[in-house]
Amino acid sequence: MKRHRIGKLVLLLGCLFFLIGCRDRIYDGDYPELFSVAIHSLLGARGFDSRPEEPAWIRVLEGDNYGRRLFLYDEGRIGGHLIIQKYEDGFVYFYPHDNFVLYYLTEEVEATLKEANSWNQPMSDSSEFERIPIVRQKEDGPIPNSERNKAHSELFPDANLRNAGARMNFLRMDRYGRSVYLATRQVGAIIPPPFAVIFQPDHSFDLETGVLEITDMNNYQTELRLFMEANGWNEPWDE
């Protein structure tokens, strides 16, 4: 009887720690709309600090006359300065690729970022923007874990991970079902350059054309944009 009670206690404690871990990965701050922009803009963003007990940190820096906001997002390992165009009806809207910088925000960089995001200009047609649902937790994306495991093994044949799929971080999906992920691995204390990977709507990917090595995680916006365009991003899917 005593052994049975101990077993139940261990099970309850395990469930408690699991629920606490899940809660720590949920953003419970005041800016879920800004959180949603950041985790769908920054490659590798997970939505929480590298120490799971620490939530992502967001600070609004400035707003313009049309409702745009410039803000700082920081989850310890990854962060940046971003601009949101607007949010309404449960969705956020932002310019893809040009809406963030990952290095120190000097006056010159800030001016360039604002210009690229039409700061203090009348709001553009929403068709120019990425449209993403407002969320409080980073999702895994449309590719099942088993298929992410398989893709990770093709990218890193020498990797020995129990759950390789967890090393593929979802960024966002286009209007036709394509999705982009960041695939990483660690070799001891060394973290080799990661790969951006595009999956087509049928969950396939091409090792020749659908993979991009990211050599500079502080400055990849243009090469990521060109890579996504080359893989038909937001173009009709012709199976």
C-alpha positions in Angstrom: 0.0 0.0 0.0 2.8 2.3 0.9 4.6 1.6 -2.3 1.4 2.3 -4.3 1.1 5.8 -2.6 4.8 6.5 -3.4 4.2 5.6 -7.0 1.1 7.9 -7.2 3.2 10.7 -5.6 6.0 10.3 -8.2 3.4 10.4 -11.0 1.8 13.5 -9.6 5.1 15.3 -9.2 6.1 14.3 -12.8 2.8 15.8 -14.1 3.4 18.9 -12.1 6.9 19.5 -13.4 5.6 18.8 -17.0 2.8 21.4 -16.6 5.3 23.9 -15.1 7.6 23.4 -18.0 4.8 23.9 -20.5 3.7 27.1 -18.7 7.2 28.5 -18.7 7.1 28.3 -22.5 3.9 30.3 -22.8 4.3 34.0 -23.1 2.1 35.6 -20.5 3.2 39.2 -20.9 1.3 42.3 -22.1 2.3 42.1 -25.8 1.2 38.8 -27.4 0.9 40.6 -30.8 4.6 41.7 -30.6 5.6 38.2 -29.4 3.9 36.7 -32.4 5.7 39.0 -34.8 9.1 38.2 -33.3 8.8 34.4 -33.2 7.7 34.4 -36.9 10.4 36.8 -38.0 13.6 35.7 -36.3 15.2 32.4 -37.3 15.6 30.1 -34.3 13.4 32.1 -32.0 11.7 29.7 -29.5 9.6 32.1 -27.5 11.4 31.6 -24.2 14.9 32.2 -22.8 17.6 29.5 -23.1 16.8 29.0 -19.4 13.2 27.7 -19.5 12.2 29.5 -16.3 12.8 32.8 -18.0 10.1 34.2 -20.4 10.9 36.2 -23.5 11.3 39.9 -22.8 9.6 42.6 -24.9 9.9 46.4 -24.6 8.1 48.9 -26.8 10.5 51.6 -27.8 8.4 53.9 -30.0 5.2 54.3 -32.0 4.4 56.2 -35.1 1.3 58.2 -36.1 -0.4 55.3 -37.8 -0.1 52.6 -35.1 3.2 51.0 -36.0 5.5 50.1 -33.1 9.2 49.6 -32.8 10.1 47.1 -30.1 12.9 45.1 -28.7 12.5 41.3 -28.3 15.0 39.3 -26.3 15.0 35.6 -25.3 18.7 35.5 -24.3 20.1 33.5 -27.2 18.2 35.4 -29.9 16.8 38.8 -30.1 16.4 41.9 -32.2 14.6 45.2 -32.9 11.4 44.8 -34.9 8.5 46.8 -36.3 4.9 45.7 -36.4 2.6 47.3 -38.9 -0.7 46.6 -37.2 -2.8 43.9 -35.5 -6.5 43.3 -35.7 -9.1 40.5 -35.5 -6.6 38.1 -34.0 -3.8 38.6 -36.5 -0.6 40.6 -36.8 0.7 42.2 -40.0 4.4 43.0 -40.8 6.7 43.4 -43.7 8.6 40.1 -44.2 12.5 40.2 -44.0 12.7 44.0 -43.7 10.9 44.3 -40.3 13.9 43.5 -38.1 17.6 44.0 -37.4 19.7 41.7 -35.2 22.6 43.9 -34.3 23.0 47.1 -32.3 20.4 49.7 -33.2 22.5 52.8 -34.1 20.7 55.9 -35.3 21.7 55.1 -38.9 20.4 51.5 -38.6 17.2 52.7 -36.9 16.6 55.2 -39.7 17.0 52.5 -42.4 14.7 50.1 -40.5 12.0 52.8 -40.2 12.3 53.7 -43.9 12.0 50.1 -45.0 8.8 49.8 -42.8 7.1 53.0 -44.1 7.4 54.7 -40.7 5.0 57.6 -40.3 3.6 56.9 -43.8 -0.1 56.1 -44.5 -0.7 52.3 -44.0 -0.2 50.2 -47.1 -2.6 47.6 -48.5 -2.5 44.6 -46.2 -1.6 42.3 -49.1 2.0 43.5 -48.9 2.3 42.2 -45.4 2.8 38.8 -43.7 -0.4 37.9 -41.8 0.1 35.7 -38.8 -2.3 34.6 -36.0 -1.6 36.0 -32.6 -0.3 33.3 -30.3 1.4 33.0 -26.9 3.5 29.9 -27.6 5.8 28.9 -30.4 4.2 26.1 -32.5 6.0 23.2 -34.1 4.6 24.0 -37.6 2.9 21.7 -40.1 5.7 19.1 -40.5 5.2 16.1 -38.2 8.0 15.3 -35.8 8.8 12.0 -37.6 9.3 13.8 -40.9 11.4 16.4 -39.3 13.6 13.7 -37.8 14.0 12.2 -41.2 15.0 15.5 -42.8 17.4 16.3 -40.0 19.1 12.9 -40.5 19.5 13.7 -44.2 21.0 17.1 -43.4 23.3 15.8 -40.6 24.0 12.1 -41.3 26.6 12.0 -38.4 24.2 13.5 -35.8 23.2 11.2 -33.0 20.1 12.9 -31.4 17.3 11.1 -29.7 14.8 13.6 -31.1 16.4 15.3 -34.1 13.1 16.9 -35.0 13.4 19.1 -31.9 16.4 20.6 -33.6 14.2 22.0 -36.4 12.7 25.3 -35.4 9.6 26.5 -37.3 9.6 30.0 -38.6 6.4 30.4 -40.6 4.2 29.1 -43.4 3.2 30.7 -46.7 -0.3 30.9 -48.2 0.0 27.6 -50.1 1.4 25.4 -47.3 5.2 25.8 -47.7 7.0 26.1 -44.4 10.5 27.2 -43.4 12.5 25.8 -40.5 15.9 26.4 -39.0 17.8 23.1 -38.6 20.6 23.0 -36.0 23.0 20.5 -34.3 25.6 20.7 -31.7 29.0 18.9 -31.6 30.3 19.0 -28.1 30.7 22.7 -27.3 30.7 23.6 -31.0 27.5 24.7 -32.8 28.1 24.4 -36.6 26.3 26.9 -38.9 22.6 26.0 -39.1 20.5 25.5 -42.2 17.3 27.1 -43.3 15.1 24.4 -44.8 12.0 24.9 -47.0 9.3 22.1 -47.0 6.9 22.1 -49.9 3.1 21.7 -49.2 3.4 17.9 -49.6 6.1 18.0 -46.9 9.0 17.2 -49.3 12.2 19.1 -49.5 15.1 19.2 -51.9 18.6 18.8 -50.5 20.0 20.7 -53.5 17.6 23.7 -53.7 15.6 23.7 -50.5 18.5 24.1 -48.0 20.5 27.2 -47.2 23.4 27.4 -44.9 23.2 30.4 -42.6 26.8 31.6 -42.1 25.9 34.8 -40.3 23.1 34.6 -37.8 23.3 38.4 -37.3 22.7 39.3 -40.9 20.8 36.9 -43.1 17.6 38.8 -44.1 18.5 39.3 -47.8 19.8 35.7 -48.4 16.8 34.2 -46.6 14.4 36.3 -48.8 16.1 35.2 -52.0 16.2 31.6 -50.9 12.5 31.6 -50.1 11.6 33.3 -53.4 13.7 30.8 -55.3 11.6 28.0 -53.7 8.3 29.6 -54.8 7.4 31.2 -51.5 3.8 32.5 -51.7 3.4 31.3 -55.3 0.7 28.8 -56.2 1.6 25.2 -55.6 1.9 23.1 -58.8 2.2 19.5 -57.7 
